[in-house]
Amino acid sequence: MVSFTLTPEQLALKDAARAFAQGHLRNLVTAQAAETDPLARALLARPVVEEAVRAGFLKGFVPEAAGGAAGGGIEAAILVEEWAVESPDFVITLAGPLIALMPLYEAGTPEQVARFVAPFLADEGAPLAAMAFSEPGGTANFAAASPGGTQTTAVPDGAHYVVNGRKAWASTLSGWDGNGPDVMTIVCRAPGGVSLLVATPNELAGHIEVEEHYDLPGLRGCLTSRIALHDVRIPRSHLIGTEGDGVALTRNAFIPSGASIGVFATAAMRRAFEHAHRFATTDTRGGAVPVIEHQAVADLLSDSKGRLEATRLLAWRALDAVMSQDPSAAEWALHSKVLGSETGLQVVTDLAKAVGMASYDLNHPLHRALQDALAYPIIEGGNVGVRRRQLQELLAAEGYEPLAASGLV
């Protein structure tokens, strides 16, 4: 039986997540808004990450099979939405393992999983994980044959690979101190093709150069950098799977994050709608009645609310499919990413129209929601260069069954 009524356990998770967000993330957002330097701004999140780790939230991003406490897709969606309403930047920072560790779960040895997942099962500290995928020249065609495609190289040297290249855009690439995150999964080109290598600060320290910390217009609290890797010596035992497995493993790693973008978009719409609805029901703009009494404004609000709720349910279904390993998980994740992100941008823009000129202010809540929403169609695999191409490939595949995702075959 399908039910959309939250269980007592899910409601308790919602309450705990909301309490943490309101008790910690609101103050973090205020502090970060006052900081102009992108690195200093991102570092303000470290003590809050430590609080989240002590509260056990980080383990919720690690599957039970690997020693974590991750629940189902609905639980993941509830947690992400409650936090992203206050600070999507913080969620992105904490949830690095969601992408970076995914290839280990799929193809890593038991020894690799135990070693590299361990930092994220701790009860203290502020561990970070990064998927070093994107490169400054773009990665939509990362699987293309050399000399195109992935430019970061891994050259065998005895019991090691020597890695050189440049990476960009993934959160926490630099780590808190410039020596890299606790775990960096590097997409690189080895002799056997695109491959994945895991590096830790033991290998990265002294061999990672931070070229720039990006000053983003939205998601401003993220630690987003461009780095160069210089002669990083990584043991062959850190290779995930075999050489040449990197294309499939990388694409699969971004399935959960694609599904989650629908939740981030939902959070942006929710934040914007709450403000726009409060404005419309209390502000007359000098007229005789609140502006919601005018049909044009009411129509914008009603359409926006419907799209918000539809996106939330789509994201729930997508994350449920991902966490339950549904055969159609990739399709659901792509719909959540593409439709969710573009609906979010449309809805926040419409709500800004409803509020009017007052929303066009750097200090207005709708401005922050809009800047965040602008990011969602282009992060985690851009909709134009990556995600719609994946949908095209899926729909064009021989034997594709349109009813399979819905279970109505």
MIZA-708162 format. One record per residue (C-alpha): x, y negated, z. Coordinates in steps of 0.02 Angstrom, whole numbers, plus 50000, padded with zeros to 5 digits. Example, Ala and Ser with C-alpha at 12.3 -4.5 7.8 and 13.67 -1.06 7.14 Angstrom:
// MIZA-708162
506155022550390 506845005350357 
***
This chain:
// MIZA-708162
500005000050000 500624982649956 500414969450090 501044951550096 500654949450279 502244947650380 502554960650515 502884955750696 504734959250666 504764948050513 503874934250606 505154935650746 506554934250618 505724918750545 505594910850717 507414914750759 508054908550592 507024892550604 507604889250781 509424891150728 509154879850578 508304866250677 509504867750823 511124868250724 510924864650539 509984848250555 511394840750656 512664847750534 511774839750386 511754822950475 513614824050513 514054829450337 513024815450260 514134802750349 515774810750289 516454804750122 517924816750102 517354833450026 518584844250123 518254835850290 516384836950255 516474855650221 517554859050374 516184852250486 515244868450453 516574879450534 515954878250715 514174881450655 514764896850559 515554902550722 513874900350809 513004910450674 514284924350691 514054924850880 512174925750854 512404940950741 511734932850582 513274936550475 513024955250497 511334952850415 512234950150250 513104967150262 512184983450223 511874995750363 512865008850268 514404997850285 514094994550470 513044978950452 511254974850498 510484969750332 508624973050326 507524973250172 507304960450036 505884951450122 506924949250279 508354942150175 507164930050089 506434924150255 508144920550329 508814911650175 507274900750155 507224895150337 509054890150331 509034882950155 507614871150198 508854862650314 510534866250230 510714877050075 512564872650080 512764881950244 511884897450178 513044897850027 514554896350141 514014910250259 513334921850125 514954923850027 514984942550068 513344944549974 514324943049810 516154945949852 515894962549940 514594969549821 515874977949706 516614986849857 514934994249902 514725000249723 516455006849680 517615004749829 518395019249923 517845022350103 519535015650159 519314999650058 517554996750124 518104999450303 519594987750288 518864973350189 517134973050269 517824973250446 518034954150464 516174951950430 515644963850567 516524953950703 515614944950842 516714929650837 517684918850716 517174911050550 517614923750414 517404918650233 517264928650071 517414922149894 517114929749722 518514922049617 517594923449452 517364906649366 518834898349281 519084880049234 518834884049049 517174892849079 516704911149104 515104913949005 516174924648889 517294932149023 517134949548948 517804944148777 519414952048715 521074943248741 521614929748701 519864924048746 518844929148897 519594930349071 521254921149078 521844926349251 523094940449229 523624955249337 525304962349282 525844979049358 527474978649455 527844994749545 526584997349684 525834980049656 524984968949531 525634951249509 524154939549483 524234922449402 522824911149348 521614897449396 519894899049474 518514886349508 516764883049574 516564898049688 516274892449867 517674894849996 519054899249871 520284889049973 519774895950142 519684884550292 521564881250294 522064882050111 522744899950125 521194907750050 519674916450126 519724932450228 519254941850070 519444935749892 518824947249753 519784941849599 519134944549423 520694946749318 521364954649159 522434970049190 523194981049053 521634991949055 520434977349037 519464965749152 519694972149330 519374967449511 520714965649644 520454961349826 521634948949908 521754943150088 522744928850167 524174941250187 524374941049998 523734923549962 524664912750090 526014902850003 525384908149831 523764898349819 523744880149764 522204869649795 522094858149644 520494849249694 519054849949816 517524845349714 516434830949775 514754837849723 513164827349700 512124840949782 512544855449898 513794842949967 514284853150119 514974867550015 516844870550013 516984870749824 518714869949749 519814872749597 521334883349638 522864890749554 523564907849597 525454909049581 526284926249578 525084933849705 525714951349741 524234962749774 524434981249814 523764993149683 522725000749823 521684984649819 521014988449645 519134991649651 518695006649545 519855007949395 520584995649271 519234989949151 517794991949275 517754973249311 516454967949184 515074979349246 515544977049429 515534958049413 513864957549325 513104968849457 513844958149597 512824943349537 511154952549537 510784949149722 511354931049710 510254928449557 508754934849652 509164923349798 509154907749690 507274909049683 507294907549873 508444892349868 507274884249742 505794888349854 506664879850000 506984864149898 505174863549842 504564866650020 505624852550089 505054840749951 503224845849964 503154843350152 503764825550131 502704821449979 501124828450061 501434818550220 501714802950115 500164805750009 499004808750157 499614794050263 500204780350144 499004769150049 500324759149953 499304743749994 497674751249935 496084755750027 496374774550042 497854786450056 498604789849886 498054807949888 496314801249854 496924796749679 496724811449561 498414809549475 499334811349640 498214825449700 498514834849537 500394833449555 500294840149732 499104854449692 500114860149541 501724858949641 501034869349785 500454883049667 502154883949583 503024884149753 501994898949815 502204908449651 504084906149656 504174912149835 503244928149793 504324930949638 505904929049743 505214940849876 504874954049743 506594951549666 507544953249829 506474968149879 506924976449714 508774972749740 508844979049919 507834994749880 508874998149723 507354997649611 507805002449431 507074985649375 508044975349502 509104966749369 507564960549276 506714954249433 508314945549486 508474936949318 506684930649324 506954924149501 508534915149445 507904907649282 506064904449316 506344900649500 507724887949473 506874878849330 505204878549419 506054871449572 506824857249472 505164853449388 504194853349552 505414842349647 505424830149501 503514829749498 503454826649685 504664812249665 503454804949538 502054806549665 503054797049796 503664784149672 505114772149678 505434774949863 506104792449822 507494784949713 508604781549861 510164790949917 509474791750094 507754798250046 507354816650081 506754819349904 508414813449833 509364827149924 508074840149871 508244834549690 510144834849691 510114852449763 508774858149639 509824851749495 511174864249542 510114879949540 509914882049351 511814880949328 512594889849477 512734908749500 512794910949312 512054896649211 510334899749139 510854894848963 512584902248950 512334918049054 510654922449126 509534920448973 510824930048872 510674944048998 508784943648983 508944943848793 510044959348803 508844967748923 507304964348817 508174969548656 508804986048728 508165001848646 506765009548747 506374993948849 504674996348932 503774979848970 502724987549110 504174996049200 504614981349313 502824979949375 502674998649404 501144999449294 501845011349163 
***
